[in-house]
Amino acid sequence: MRKHFAACDPVMAQLLRAAGPYRLVPQTAQPPFEALARAITHQQLNGVAAERILGRFIALFDGAAFPAPHAVLARPDHELRAVGLSFAKIASLKDLADKTASGVVPDGAALARLADAEIVERLTRVRGIGRWTVEMMLMFQLGRPDVLPADDFGVRNGFRLAYGLRGMPTPRALAAFGERWAPHRTAAAWYLWRAVELSRAGTLPPPIDKPRGVKVVKRKAAARKPAASGKPARKRAVRKGAAHSTR
């Protein structure tokens, strides 16, 4: 892997040296239904609150380590709502259970035989499951080596920092640039998350090269409003961004 990055991208090769050994170890024990149900429960919540709700949810099912899809489908919505799940998450969990029971969401053995693109296509049919959630599953549970979550804020921010860009790369531009990292794009994403940590610690090396032709999202010009004196007043532009995620 190091030889590959050294040959195709000197900035990434430098980042590997600064961040140290690759330490992503897939957690393969959870079946797809459980992994996706946990992901749905955690959406838009901090980890502590989500785990409390998840614990109460699991406790509804008579001491099971984790409920089976048919058990979730049989549970009345008001009981699921009582443990703290929103109505939107209840609908997502029941859709996940239904699609697992019908085989749209396969079991772990069947899922492992599918290509990355087919896994994304099938799992994003579930209500509340987007591409990013499936990409995280591909990386952190299935151990797929060539996944680049180009929409992930942390990956984009790491790229901005490591490559010395003035703005955030667009997801499309990052995906196009990242083609040179194949077949090790999962490792590249992991090291871009590390770039954010190195930057915070003040140990991220300055870029030795800048990528050409990478489109970035620049700060939007502030809207102008008349001031009391009749002269135009400038407002500070506010950059909008997705939630920061690092692994």
Secondary structure, DSSP 8 states (H G I E B T S, - for coil): -HHHHHHH-HHHHHHHHHH-S--------S-HHHHHHHHHHHTTS-HHHHHHHHHHHHHTTTT-SS--HHHHHHS-HHHHHHTT--HHHHHHHHHHHHHHHTTSS--HHHHHTS-HHHHHHHHTTSTT--HHHHHHHHHHTS--SS---TT-HHHHHHHHHHHT-SSEE-HHHHHHHGGGGTT-HHHHHHHHHHHHHHHHHT-----SS--TT--EE-------EE-TTSSEE--------------
